[in-house]
């Protein structure tokens, strides 16, 4: 639609819950502040709606994917105050899609990832009847095996599936973040989980700009636990089996 009186194409989004719009605005501005991947400009927002510039439609290309990979490395390198930290002016009680997501700063990635990004969604899935006690135990055991990480907190998009990467014919844009401080491999694992055009070019350029620690391929399943469990909570059994398989393999 065209914003009245300004002649620009915009997208108007309705907030699905109190604080959802404010959390998204804070995330968009935090990602934009890195200055390495384009993010739509926020034009207006209130408790009920968000107005942002529309990204022109275009085709993804290998060259754009490489620029995106380098730019994403720059976003991650911009950093965060702590694992679990929300963006400036962000919320502790935020959202990923329509699922709740808590942003509580922590100093240790492994324990934070287990406590705030895996087990809360296991509990929600148990409450919904999607998992039983035996399945919950699988995730609890996996959480005891999460390795320590020397990585500093990265500035994550937080919900980096392919639908939140838009291509305008020259660049890739980031939309709909669930931004927080986390491990950069989580964003990359989510891109792989749900597919991304020219993913090999994205990852190749990323690794040239910011090499990944040894063994990163072996940790993909670990980092995919978070988005798989979120999707289990939102969409049920179709993702539950994938989440269990990732936990068992890890």
N, C-alpha and C positions, 0 to 999 in steps of 0.2 A: 504494500500500500504506500501512498505518497503522503508524507507528513504535511498537514495543512499549512500553507503560507511559507514553506521553506523549500518546496520543490525537490526534496530528496526522498529516495526510496528507503523505507524503514521497516523494521519488524517490531510488532507490538506483542509482548508476552505477558500473560496473566500470571500473577503469583499464585501458586497452588496451596500455600500455607503461610502463616505469619513469619516474617523474616526471610522467606525464600528469595524475594526480589533483592533485598539488601545484601544477602550473602552472594548472589550472583554478580551484582554490581561491584562489590569489593573484589571478587575474584577476577573479573574482567579487567579492572583497573590495575590490579597487581601484576597480572600477566603482561598487560600493555606497558607497564613501567619498565620491564626488562628491555624493551625496544628491539627485539630480535625476530618476533613473529607477529604479523599484523593481527589485531583484535578489533572488532567493530566498536566504534565510538558510542558511548552511552549518551543519549540525548536528553532523556527525562526518566525519572523513576519515582515511584511512591510505593506504599504498601501493597497496592493492588496490581500495578503493571510496570513494565520496563519497556522503554523505547530505545532501540539501537539501530545503527545503520545496517541496511541489507547488504550482504556480500554478493557481488555480481556472480552469476553462474558461469562456470567455465570448465574446461577439461583438465584433469591432472596430467602432469608430464613428469618425465624423469628429472628434468632440470629443476622444476618446481619442488619435487620431492627432495632433491639434494639440498636446496635452499631451506626447506622446512626442517630437514635433519640438523643442519648447522644451527638454524634459529632455535630449535627446541633445546639443543645443547646449551645455548645461551640463556634461555629461560630458566633451565634447571640450575645453571651456574650462578644466576642472580641470587639464589639462596633463600633461606627462610630462617627466622630466629631459632626455631627448634622443630623437631619432629612433632607433627600434630598442630603446629601453630597455624591459626587462621590468618588470612590476609589482614593488612591494616584496615581497621573499621569493619572487619569481618566478624562472624558470630561463632561462639563456642558450640551452639546448637544449630548446625547447618544441615545441608541436604546433599545427597547425590542422587540425581533424578528426583523421584518422589520418596526415596528411602532416607530416614534420618542418618546424620553423620555427625559425630562429636569431634570437635577440634580442641583438644586439651594438650598444651605443650608438654613434651617429655624429652629427656636427655638421651635415652637409649632406644635405638630403632627397633631391635628385636622384640623387646618387651612391649613397646608401644604398638607395634604392628599386630602382635597377638591380642593385646588387651583392647585396642580401639578399632582395628580394621578387620579382624577375623572373628573373634569370639562373640561380639555383639550381634553379628548377623547370623551366626550359628544359633544363638538363643532365640532370635526372632523366628528363624525357620523351625525350631523346635516348638515354639509357641503356636505356630501356624499348623503344626502337624506334618510338615514336609520332611523333617528329620525326626528320628526317634533317638533314644538314649545311646544306642550302639553307634549310630552315625555321628552323634555329637562327640563321642569318645575318640573317633578317628581324628577329628579336627583338634581336639584337646591334645592328643599325642603329637600331632604335627606341630603344634605351637611350641612344644618342649624342644623341638629340633630346629627351630629357626636360628640360623647362625648369626653371630654378632657381625656388625658391619662397621668399617672405618669411614664410610662415606659421610660427608657432612649433609645436613638437611638441604634438600633441593626444593626449589619452587615448582610445585607440581600443578599441572592442569587438574588432575585428580579424577577425571571422567573421560579419558582420552580414547574413546572408541571412534571408529571411522566416521560416524554421523556427526561428530563434533569437530571434524576437520573439513572445512569447506575450501573448494578450489575455484579461483576466479580466472583461470587460464594462464596466470603467471605465478601466483603465490598461493600457498596454503594459509588459511585463517583459522584461528581458534575461537570456538564459541562454547557456550553452556558449561563453564567450568564448575568443578567442585574443589576449588583450589585450597591447598594447604601445604605445609611443609612435610616432606616425606622422602622416600628413597627414589631416585630417578629411574631405577629399573622398573618401578611399578608402572609409570606412564608407558614405557616402552613395551612392557609385557601386555598391557591392555591394547595397544595398537596391534600387536601380533594376534591377540586372542580374537578380536572381532574383524580383523582384516584391515588393510590400508593400501590404497593404490601405490604401486612402486615402493613397497615396503623395504625391499633390499637396498634401494637407493637412499631412502630415509635413514636406515640404520647404518649404512656405509658412511654417509656423510656425517652422521652423528658421531660415530666412533673415530673418524678422522679429527673432528673438532674436539672431542672429549672422550678419550679411550675409556672403555669399561673395564672393571676389575676382572681378573681371571675367574673363569667359571660362571660367567654371567648367563650363559645358555642353560646351565644346570639349574639356575634359580628362576627361570621363567615361570614354571608351574607354581612356585611359592608366591611370586608376585601376582599371579593370576587368581589366587584364592580370594582376594578382596573383591574384584569385580564379579567373579563367578558367584560368590555368596550374596552380593548385593542383588544380582539378577535372580538368584534363587528366591530371595525375599520378595522381589517385585513380581516375578513371573512364574514361580513355582517349580514343579518337578522337572521341567525340560532342562533347567540348568543345574538342578541338584545333583544329578549323576555326574556331570562334568566336574562340579566342585569336589565331590567325593573322590573321583579318580585323581584329581590334582593333589588332594591331601594324602591319599594312599601312596601315590608315586613318590611324593616328597618324603 
